[in-house]
Amino acid sequence: MTKADIVNEVSKNTGIEKVTVQKAVEAFMETVKDSLTDGRNVYLRGFGSFIVKKRAEKTARNISRNTTIIIPEHFIPSFKPAKTFVAQVKDQVK
């Protein structure tokens, strides 16, 4: 499902114009990105959490040059679904 599909579905279910729904979806995604960029997690009860994970420094290999490189400690965005959400998906998807 794409962002356009989400906009169409929400518009159809609520009767709100697609342009308004698209602005709301864009604003939601921008707010989540801004929060994670600032190091703040986003918690949506019953859906899940958008969190920032810390990756430790590690040694990797460049196979083509046969050298080792150090990948520094860094942060990545992550999504952790709520237990009820996971249970619902497990029951429906086969």
Secondary structure, DSSP 4 states (H G I P E B T S, - for coil): --HHHHHHHHHHHH---HHHHHHHHHHHHHHHHHHHHTT--EEETTTEEEEEEEEPPEEEEETTTTEEEEEPPEEEEEEEE-HHHHHHHHHH--
